[in-house]
Amino acid sequence: MSNKFILLFVLFACTVIISGCIDENGQKQVSTPESVILKTNLPPGFTYEGVHEIPMEIGGTLMNGTEGIYRYKGDDIYIHVIENDSPAALLARYKKDLREKFKNDYDPFEDVSFNGHKATKYTDYSRITLGKQKPGYRVIWASDKYMIDVFSSEAGYQAVLTLAAATGI
């Protein structure tokens, strides 16, 4: 009798734990900024290199972020995650900072969507290699608690979008 009780308890506990990790839309819930940083089950071709805390300035305010570092076909790709009470407002300030920093004479922002939500693609042509402008890409979005920025100045847009979508957020 006690074995059946233990088995039922374990099954109940697993159900509770699993239901706490998936929301009603089937998307992964995140409890810490570091949990956004993928360490396993990466898309093909991606290698996880590490994670660390990083200071970031947005809108003149210094805040702590978490940075995940990846390699894709020899190129570096990063994920920055910042926890905030108002991630949508933080995202708006961040986009304003990007626009002012690079003073583009074109609109660097484009709406994209993945994982059932909208995000912003940012294209920057400030890098010059062998006399030619080379684009750098960012995919930025806000979730319930985080502003997330996936970017690379080396890898192509599809690689950046693939890693952004792999977060499941």
C-alpha positions as CSV (number, residue, x, y, z in Angstrom):
1,M,0.0,0.0,0.0
2,S,2.8,2.5,0.8
3,N,4.5,1.9,-2.6
4,K,1.3,3.0,-4.4
5,F,1.0,6.0,-2.2
6,I,4.7,7.0,-2.9
7,L,4.1,6.4,-6.6
8,L,1.0,8.6,-6.6
9,F,2.8,11.3,-4.7
10,V,5.7,11.3,-7.1
11,L,3.3,11.5,-10.1
12,F,1.4,14.4,-8.4
13,A,4.6,16.2,-7.6
14,C,5.8,15.9,-11.2
15,T,2.5,17.2,-12.5
16,V,2.8,20.3,-10.3
17,I,6.4,20.9,-11.2
18,I,5.8,20.6,-14.9
19,S,2.7,22.8,-14.8
20,G,4.8,25.5,-13.1
21,C,7.3,25.5,-16.0
22,I,4.8,25.9,-18.9
23,D,2.2,28.6,-19.1
24,E,-1.3,28.3,-20.6
25,N,0.0,29.2,-24.1
26,G,2.5,26.3,-24.0
27,Q,5.5,28.7,-23.6
28,K,8.3,28.2,-21.2
29,Q,8.1,30.3,-18.1
30,V,11.3,31.9,-16.8
31,S,12.1,32.5,-13.2
32,T,15.6,34.1,-13.5
33,P,17.4,36.0,-16.2
34,E,19.9,33.2,-16.4
35,S,17.1,30.7,-17.2
36,V,16.6,32.5,-20.6
37,I,20.2,31.7,-21.5
38,L,20.1,28.4,-23.4
39,K,22.8,25.9,-22.3
40,T,21.4,22.7,-23.8
41,N,19.2,21.7,-26.6
42,L,20.7,24.4,-28.8
43,P,19.7,24.7,-32.5
44,P,22.1,22.8,-34.9
45,G,25.5,24.6,-35.4
46,F,25.3,26.6,-32.1
47,T,27.7,26.1,-29.3
48,Y,27.2,27.5,-25.8
49,E,30.3,29.3,-24.5
50,G,29.3,30.7,-21.1
51,V,27.2,33.2,-19.1
52,H,28.1,36.1,-16.8
53,E,26.6,39.2,-15.3
54,I,27.2,42.4,-17.3
55,P,26.5,46.1,-16.5
56,M,24.4,47.8,-19.1
57,E,23.4,51.5,-19.5
58,I,20.0,52.1,-20.9
59,G,18.4,55.6,-21.0
60,G,21.3,56.9,-18.8
61,T,20.6,54.3,-16.1
62,L,23.1,51.6,-15.2
63,M,21.5,48.2,-14.6
64,N,22.6,44.7,-14.3
65,G,22.1,42.2,-17.1
66,T,22.9,38.6,-17.9
67,E,24.9,37.8,-21.0
68,G,25.0,34.4,-22.7
69,I,27.7,33.8,-25.3
70,Y,27.4,31.5,-28.2
71,R,29.3,30.5,-31.4
72,Y,27.8,29.8,-34.7
73,K,30.0,28.8,-37.6
74,G,32.9,30.7,-36.1
75,D,30.8,33.9,-35.3
76,D,29.9,35.2,-31.9
77,I,26.2,35.6,-31.0
78,Y,25.0,37.0,-27.6
79,I,21.9,37.1,-25.6
80,H,21.4,39.9,-23.1
81,V,18.6,39.6,-20.5
82,I,17.6,42.4,-18.2
83,E,15.0,41.8,-15.5
84,N,12.7,44.9,-15.1
85,D,9.3,45.8,-13.6
86,S,8.4,47.4,-16.9
87,P,10.2,45.6,-19.7
88,A,8.1,47.3,-22.5
89,A,9.1,50.7,-21.3
90,L,12.7,49.6,-20.9
91,L,12.6,48.3,-24.5
92,A,11.3,51.6,-25.8
93,R,14.2,53.4,-24.0
94,Y,16.7,50.9,-25.4
95,K,15.4,51.4,-29.0
96,K,15.7,55.2,-28.5
97,D,19.3,54.8,-27.3
98,L,20.1,52.6,-30.4
99,R,18.6,55.2,-32.7
100,E,20.6,58.0,-31.1
101,K,23.8,56.1,-30.8
102,F,24.1,55.3,-34.5
103,K,22.2,58.3,-35.9
104,N,21.0,56.3,-38.8
105,D,19.7,58.1,-41.9
106,Y,17.4,55.1,-42.5
107,D,14.9,53.3,-40.2
108,P,16.9,50.5,-38.6
109,F,13.8,48.9,-37.0
110,E,11.5,46.3,-38.5
111,D,8.7,44.3,-36.8
112,V,9.1,40.6,-36.8
113,S,7.3,37.8,-35.0
114,F,8.2,34.4,-33.6
115,N,7.1,32.1,-30.8
116,G,3.7,33.8,-30.9
117,H,4.8,37.3,-30.1
118,K,6.2,40.4,-31.8
119,A,9.8,41.5,-31.6
120,T,11.9,44.1,-33.3
121,K,14.7,43.4,-35.8
122,Y,17.4,46.1,-35.7
123,T,19.9,46.3,-38.5
124,D,23.1,48.3,-38.0
125,Y,25.5,49.1,-40.8
126,S,28.2,50.8,-38.7
127,R,30.8,48.0,-39.2
128,I,33.2,48.2,-42.1
129,T,35.2,45.2,-43.2
130,L,37.6,45.4,-46.1
131,G,36.1,48.7,-47.2
132,K,32.6,47.4,-47.3
133,Q,29.7,48.0,-44.8
134,K,28.6,44.8,-43.1
135,P,25.3,44.6,-41.3
136,G,25.0,43.6,-37.7
137,Y,21.6,42.3,-36.4
138,R,19.6,42.4,-33.2
139,V,16.3,40.8,-32.3
140,I,14.9,42.6,-29.2
141,W,11.6,42.1,-27.4
142,A,10.0,42.3,-24.0
143,S,8.4,39.5,-22.0
144,D,6.5,39.6,-18.8
145,K,9.6,40.3,-16.7
146,Y,12.5,40.7,-19.1
147,M,13.9,42.7,-22.0
148,I,15.8,40.3,-24.2
149,D,18.4,41.3,-26.9
150,V,19.9,38.6,-29.2
151,F,22.6,40.0,-31.4
152,S,25.7,39.6,-33.5
153,S,27.8,41.9,-35.6
154,E,29.2,38.9,-37.5
155,A,26.5,36.3,-37.9
156,G,23.7,36.7,-40.4
157,Y,20.1,37.6,-39.4
158,Q,18.8,34.0,-39.8
159,A,21.3,32.8,-37.1
160,V,20.3,35.6,-34.7
161,L,16.6,34.9,-35.3
162,T,17.1,31.1,-34.8
163,L,18.8,31.7,-31.4
164,A,16.1,34.2,-30.4
165,A,13.3,31.7,-31.3
166,A,15.2,28.9,-29.5
167,T,14.7,30.7,-26.1
168,G,11.0,29.7,-26.3
169,I,10.0,33.1,-25.0
